[in-house]
């Protein structure tokens, strides 16, 4: 099975449209969304509609939760964006808002499928724990996280793509030609961000996961393969939309140009 794993769309319609168009050309059977469909960006309703129509699995992100209840632990710009997002989802002149809110309210915090665990944050705190590349130097944290992973954990939240290994290493996709073949062992895989990359590459990022499967008629097991996809999208249009909305900080648009 070929799966697409996307995360952290953050109301960026232009980025999501480009990513979904690319997914349609990749022979993908299932799309997993790891959360944060909304927050920061100017098109939360439209992004929710596309996720509802295209993703077979969707998880709850911390910004999605913030749009449903009082946000906690957000900086001022993120909090302002969450309150504005909630206003858009509560507008009485949009008949689809009840469906969108019901969708968000029903999202799970994690999803398991065989050896694969899907979360937004981490295996310890699926909703809101960050796992940054520099955490490989915090051996206690990494060892605790890996103790909760059976084989493969896919996550988002930091907007920084890459593969964590049990021996306290972080592997940047760019250093590996954007492709990985995973043999037996445990891995935590950050799939990056569709709508707000933060690895100094402003292109949208998502992941193609090719399951390891037994060969027909034999015991040979194919290894799991990962392919990171980086895609240009009209970020300047998204930036202009953000800066036309008084309740959204201008920096939320400017950072799209810098990929940070």
NORVENLIN-V960630 format. One record per residue. RES is the residue in one letter. SS is DSSP state (A for helix, B for strand, O for the rest). PHI is phi in whole degrees, 0 to 359 (999 if undefined). D_LAST is the distance of its C-alpha to the last C-alpha in Angstrom with 2 decimals. Layout:
# NORVENLIN-V960630
res = (RES,RES)
ss = (SS,SS)
phi = (PHI,PHI)
d_last = (D_LAST,D_LAST)
This chain:
# NORVENLIN-V960630
res = (X,X,X,X,X,X,X,X,X,X,X,X,X,X,X,X,X,X,X,X,X,X,X,X,X,X,X,X,X,X,X,X,X,X,X,X,X,X,X,X,X,X,X,X,X,X,X,X,X,X,X,X,X,X,X,X,X,X,X,X,X,X,X,X,X,X,X,X,X,X,X,X,X,X,X,X,X,X,X,X,X,X,X,X,X,X,X,X,X,X,X,X,X,X,X,X,X,X,X,X,X,X,X,X,X,X,X,X,X,X,X,X,X,X,X,X,X,X,X,X,X,X,X,X,X,X,X,X,X,X,X,X,X,X,X,X,X,X,X,X,X,X,X,X,X,X,X,X,X,X,X,X,X,X,X,X,X,X,X,X,X,X,X,X,X,X,X,X,X,X,X,X,X,X,X,X,X,X,X,X,X,X,X,X,X,X,X,X,X,X,X,X,X,X,X,X,X,X,X,X,X,X,X,X,X,X,X,X,X,X,X,X,X,X,X,X,X,X,X,X,X,X,X,X,X,X,X,X,X,X,X,X,X,X,X,X,X,X,X,X,X,X,X,X,X,X,X,X,X,X,X,X,X,X,X,X,X,X,X,X)
ss = (O,B,B,B,B,B,O,O,O,O,O,O,A,A,A,A,A,A,A,A,A,A,A,O,O,O,O,O,O,B,B,B,B,O,O,O,O,O,O,O,O,O,O,A,A,A,A,A,A,A,A,A,A,A,O,O,B,B,B,O,O,A,A,A,A,A,A,A,O,O,O,O,O,O,O,A,A,A,A,A,A,A,A,A,A,A,A,A,A,O,O,O,O,O,O,O,A,A,A,A,A,A,A,A,A,O,O,B,O,B,B,B,B,O,O,B,B,B,B,O,O,O,O,O,O,O,O,O,O,O,O,O,A,A,A,A,A,O,A,A,A,A,A,A,A,A,O,O,O,O,O,B,B,B,B,O,O,O,O,O,O,B,B,B,B,O,O,O,B,B,B,O,A,A,A,A,O,O,B,B,B,B,O,O,O,O,B,B,B,B,O,O,O,O,O,O,O,O,O,O,O,O,O,B,B,B,B,B,B,B,O,O,O,B,O,O,O,O,O,O,B,O,O,B,B,B,B,B,B,B,B,O,O,O,A,A,A,A,A,A,A,A,A,O,O,O,O,O,O,A,A,A,A,A,A,A,A,A,O,O)
phi = (999,255,242,257,239,241,200,52,285,55,65,264,294,300,295,296,298,295,296,296,296,292,301,299,263,254,66,278,261,221,246,254,248,267,103,56,293,243,99,75,268,270,230,295,292,295,292,299,299,291,294,300,276,242,260,282,229,219,252,275,257,293,286,298,298,299,287,263,213,299,289,229,79,262,287,299,295,294,294,299,294,294,296,294,300,298,300,294,277,250,297,284,272,245,293,270,295,298,295,295,294,296,298,300,293,260,286,282,267,205,216,245,213,60,280,259,248,242,220,271,263,207,293,275,227,301,273,219,277,274,234,267,307,292,293,297,276,263,300,298,296,297,295,294,296,292,293,261,254,285,216,226,240,255,212,229,77,275,69,241,285,158,241,264,242,297,270,63,240,237,248,282,304,300,284,238,65,65,224,226,245,259,275,298,139,243,218,247,240,269,271,82,234,288,255,205,301,229,251,65,232,285,288,301,227,209,233,258,250,251,300,281,223,291,290,303,78,203,273,294,250,287,288,286,241,241,229,275,249,244,227,288,215,285,298,295,294,298,300,297,298,300,284,273,253,299,281,254,297,301,299,296,277,296,291,296,287,255,66,209)
d_last = (32.56,29.31,26.67,23.28,20.83,18.01,15.85,13.50,14.54,14.02,16.52,15.00,18.39,17.72,15.39,17.93,20.83,19.66,19.05,22.44,24.15,23.01,24.12,27.50,28.04,27.31,30.46,28.68,31.08,28.91,25.43,23.90,21.19,19.73,19.06,16.83,18.25,17.89,15.94,13.45,14.66,17.91,19.97,20.59,24.22,23.84,21.25,23.63,26.47,24.93,24.08,27.59,29.15,27.39,26.30,29.14,27.25,24.71,23.69,22.88,19.39,18.98,17.88,20.84,23.01,21.89,23.06,26.40,27.15,26.23,22.63,22.45,19.88,17.21,15.88,17.48,14.96,14.71,18.48,19.27,17.49,19.48,22.69,22.21,21.58,24.73,26.65,25.89,27.11,30.19,31.35,35.01,35.09,33.08,35.42,32.79,30.99,33.40,32.65,28.88,29.30,31.80,29.45,26.69,29.44,30.76,27.69,28.17,25.89,26.46,28.27,30.41,31.90,33.99,31.97,28.64,26.95,24.14,22.19,19.05,18.44,20.92,24.61,25.61,23.88,22.98,21.49,19.24,19.12,15.87,16.39,13.86,14.61,16.12,18.49,20.65,22.14,23.25,26.10,27.66,24.66,24.15,27.91,28.22,25.57,27.26,30.61,29.59,28.61,31.53,29.98,26.60,24.02,21.22,18.36,14.92,13.41,10.67,8.89,9.38,12.48,15.44,19.01,20.51,24.18,27.00,27.46,24.24,22.20,18.71,18.62,15.61,16.54,16.15,18.77,21.13,21.12,19.13,22.39,23.97,27.55,28.02,31.50,33.10,31.28,28.50,24.83,21.76,19.45,15.92,15.68,11.95,10.92,12.83,11.36,7.69,6.23,3.71,5.91,5.23,7.63,7.61,10.89,12.00,13.01,16.21,19.10,22.78,25.03,28.55,30.85,33.33,36.77,40.38,42.00,44.85,48.11,46.71,44.87,42.16,38.68,35.79,32.62,29.44,27.19,23.46,21.85,18.15,17.78,15.01,15.83,15.27,15.74,16.49,13.14,14.97,17.51,15.23,13.77,17.45,18.48,16.14,17.28,20.84,20.82,21.76,20.81,17.09,15.08,14.11,10.65,10.05,10.93,9.39,5.70,7.09,8.28,5.50,3.77,0.00)
